[in-house]
Amino acid sequence: MKQDDDELDEEFEHFRFEVDPGQSLLRVDKFLVDRLPNASRNRVQEAAIAGCVRVNGLPVKPNYRVKPGNVVTLVLSHPKRDVAIAPEDIPLDILHEDDQLLVLNKPAGMVVHPSFGHYSGTLVNALAWRLKGNPLFDADDARPGLVHRIDKDTSGLLVVAKTPEAKTHLGLQFYNKTSTRKYVAVCWGNLEEEQGAITGNIGRNPANRKTMSVFPAGGEQGKHAVTRYRVLERLGYVNVVECVLETGRTHQIRAHFKSIRHPLFNDAEYGGDEILKGTVFSSYKQFVRNCFEVCPRQALHAKTLGFIHPTTHLPMSFDSPLPPDISALILRWRNYTANRADS
């Protein structure tokens, strides 16, 4: 059947924004990056070039400047995905569970909650399956039971609330910093002090919205953040460190250690996936590349977690052993350091 000349391909509106009255002239790609979840500037620019970004209904280029009163939309050729949480039978490493909460050990590689580009296989999908018989667990909540989170490629401990009251009680503990959390990381370089604190505001990196930047403490950019650290082991060109968060900002440990020129080992988003310290010998470079393969993600593990139980009011404390990839990484560096000392 011949298609009529005036019949257009079907389009679906995914996002709509009206420019605020006080908004100064601003490129439409930057305008959207600041408002779309997990969208990079490159992706927004590609969408504009493809004719998917509209201002007042008309396609515009990435450098088009929006002004107050403009209506900016993003249209695509497929319907907006339903992000309702689908229960999925995904195994979980549960360390403790009662009628109010559960504590689990999240593996590296698992996203905590659904987001742009990650609609299945997340921890929340797994929780929706495990707790689907619990009438107090709200699977319609965008982040059911979550009172804190860790990055996709960070492993370690998380507490999940099973009732609204537990979520409120635990959430206040994390907000008021009365919960305790310790991380173990491997960073590049030899830290000057045995222990110390990294202080600096943390906010979105204006050049790459997927990462965070550290700004001067007390300034207007970013939010106040403090990471305390203690060196556990010095292994030549890397250190094993324990980190305690006084604040809980996105990518806090990763961004703070990058800011003092000691990025976490194999942290691709913060420059730790390069050979930053060591010798120029090819054998050493091969050793480091092998280490990258042994631990193919940032070497960061949420090792301990402490909080007050929401109904018994008793203190609870949990410890998670280092996962095999980080343990193997540390062992390799120990052997390398020992062999250098013997040579």
N, C-alpha and C positions, 0 to 999 in steps of 0.2 A: 504494500500500500504506500502510495506516494505521500510524503509528509508535506503539509501546507507550508508555503514560504514564511508565513507569519507565526508558525508554531515554534516556540523557543524551547531549548532544553530546560528541564525543570531545575529550579534552584531552591536551596533551603537556607534560610537565615539562621546562623549559629550564634552570633553576638550582635548586640545593638547598644550603642552608647550615644548620648547627647552631650555635646561639648558644653562645659560649664560657662556661665556668663562671664566669669572673671578670667577665663583661660586666654593667655597670650597666644599669638600665632605659633603653631607647633607642627612639625612634620607628622604626617599621619602614621608613619611606621613607628615612630617613638611613642606617639599617643597610644597605639594599640599594644605595644610591648609592655607599657606600664599598667595595662588593664587586663591582658589576657593571661590566664594561668599557664606558667611553664612554657611560654612562647619566646623563641629567640628572635632577634631582629632579622636574621637571614630568612627565617620561615615567613615572617610577616611580609618582608619585601618580595619574596617569591609569590606569595598569595596576591599581592598588589599587581605584580607584573602579569599574573595570570588573569587579572580582571575580577578578582574575588573581593577586593576591598572597595567599598562604595561610600561616597559622601553625598548625602541627599539623593541617594538612588543611582548615582552615576559613578562608573569606575574611575579610579584615580591612580596616579603613580605613587611610588613610595615617598617621594619628596614633596608631595602636595601638602600645603600647610592648612590645617583646620583652624576654624575660628569659632567664637561663641555662637551657639545655636545650631551649628552643623550636627547632622545625625550621621554617625559613622557605623557602618554595618560590615560584617564579614559573612559572605554567602558562599556555599559550597554545593557541589553537585549531588551530595548525599544527605539524607536526613541527619539531624543532630543526634548523636548517639545517646541512648538511654543509659545513664550512669548509675542506675539503681544497682545496688550491691547484689551480685549473684552468689549464693552460697557455693563454695567449691571444697571438695574433700581433699584438702591439702594437709599432709602430716605436720604436726606441731610438736616441738620439744618443750613439754610442759614441766616445769620444776615444782610448781605448787598450784593447787586449785581448791577453792572453797566456794560457799554460796555467794560471796561478795566480789571475788576477784580471782584472777589467775596470773601467774608469773611464768614467762616463757623465755626461751633462748632463741632469738631470731638469727637465722643463718645469713651470711653475706649473700647478696644477690636478690633478696626478697624485698620488694617495695612494701612499705607499711600500709598505705591506703591508696585507693584508686585515684588517678589524676590523669592529666592530658598525656596520652600515649601509654598509660598503664591501667587498663580497665579490668584485668583479670590476673590471677596468680598472686594477688597481694595478701598480706596478713589479714586485712579486713575481710576479704573473701573467705579465707580459712576460718576466721572467727564466726562469720555469719553461718557457716556450716556447723561448726562445733556447738554453737549456742542457739541454734534455730528453735529449740524447744523451750527456751527461757523467755517467758512473757515479759520480763523486765529488761531484756536486751533489745534495744531499738535498732533494728537492722536498717531502718529508713534514715537514721542519722548518717551524715556524710562520713563521720569518723566514730562509729559506735565503740564505746568503751575505752577509747584512746585518751590518755591524759598526758602522754609525752610520746616522742618518736625518735628513731635513729635512722640515719641515711641508708639507702638501698645497699650499698657495699660496705656498711659497717655492721659488724656482728655484735650479738650480746643481749643483755637483759632488758625486758620490757614488762611493765605491769599493766594489766587490762582490767577495767572495771566491768562487773557483770550487772550492776544495778545503777539507776540514776543517782541514788544517794552516795554510792561508793565512788562514782565518777566525780561528783562534786567534792567529796571529802579528800580524795587523792589529788584532784586537780588543784585544790587550795594548797596542799603541801608542796607541790611542784612550783606553784606560783610564788609562794612565800619562802621558797628555798629551804624548807625544813626536811625535805627528802635528801638522801645522800646518794651520790653516784660517783664511781671512779672508773676511769677508762685506762687501758694500757695501749700504748702506741709505739711504733718504731719510726723514728724520724731520722732524716739525713743530718750528718755532721755531729760534732762533739760540742755539746752545750757547755758554756763557760762555768756556770754555777751548778751545784748539786741540786738545788731547788730554787724556785722563783715563781714569779707571777707575770703573765702577759696581760696587759691592759690596753684596750683599744676598742673604740666603737665598731660595731659590725653592721654593715648594710649591703644592699645589692650592688654588685659590680656594675657600674654604668656601661662598661664595654661588653659585658657578658652576663646577662641576667640569670644564667644558671649557676653562677658562682657568687661568693660574697667577698667584699673588700673590707679592709680594716682602715678606719679613719681615726684622726686624733681624738684621744679621750677628752670628754667634756665638750666636744664640738657639736655642731648641729646635724652633721651627717651620721647616719647609723644609730644604733642603740648601744648603750653601755654594756661592756662585756669584760669579764675577768676569768682567766684560766690559770689555775695554779698547777705547777708540775714538780715532779721529783724524779731524778734520774735513778733508774733501777739497775741499769747495766750499761757499761760503755763497751762497745764492740767495734773499736777502730773508727770506721767512717760512718757508723750509725749508732744511735743511742736508743735503748728501750726506756720509755718514760711512763710514769703514772700521772694521770691528769685528773684534777678535780674541778668541776665547773661551779663557779659562784653564780653564774648566769646561764641561761639555756638558749643561746641564739643558734640559728641555722648555720651549720658547718662551723661552729665556733672553734673547736680544736684545730680543724684543718686550716681555717683561715688565719688563726692566730699564729700557728707554727710557720705557715708560709710568710707571715709578716715579719718574723724574726730570722728569716732565711734558713729555716730548718723544716722544710715541708715534710709531710709524712711520706714514708717510703711507698712508692708506686701509686701515689695519689695523682691520677692523670689530670684532674681538673685544677690542681694547684701546683703543677710542675714537678711533682715527686716521681714521675715515671721516666725521668732522665737520670743519667749518671752524674750526680752533682758533686760527689767527693771521691777521692781515691787516686789511684795511679793511672798512668797512661798505657800500661801494659795491656796487650790484647787478652792475656789470660784473666786479668782482673775484670776487664769489660765483659768477658764471657761469663765469669762468675756472677756478676751483677745481673746480666740478662737471665741467667738461670734462676736467680733469686726472684726476679719479676715473674717468671713462670710458676715458681713454687707458691707465691702469694700474688695472684693476679688482680689485686684490688688494693685500696689504701689499707695499710696495716693499722687498723683501729678496732678495738674491741671494748664494748661496754661490760666491764668485768664484775662490778659489784653494784648492788642496789639496796637501799634501805628506806623504810617508810613506816608510818604508824597505821596499823590495821583500822579500817573505818568503823568497825563495830566492836571489836574486842579492845581496841585502843592499846594493843600491845605492839612493841617494836618488832618489825620483821626485817631480816637481813638475808641477802642471797649473794652467792658468788658463782661465777661461771668460769670454768677453766678456759685457758686460751684455746682457740680452735686449731685444728691440725695445720692449716696453712701458715698462721702466724708462728706457731710453735716450730714448724720446720724452718721457717725463715730465720728465726732467732738462732736455732741450732746451727744452721749453715754459717751465720756470721760468727758464732762462737768458734767453730772449727777453723774458719779463715783467720780469725785473730790469733788463735793459739798457734797455728802453723807459721804465721808471720813472726811471732815471738820466738819460735824455736829455730827459725832460719838465720 
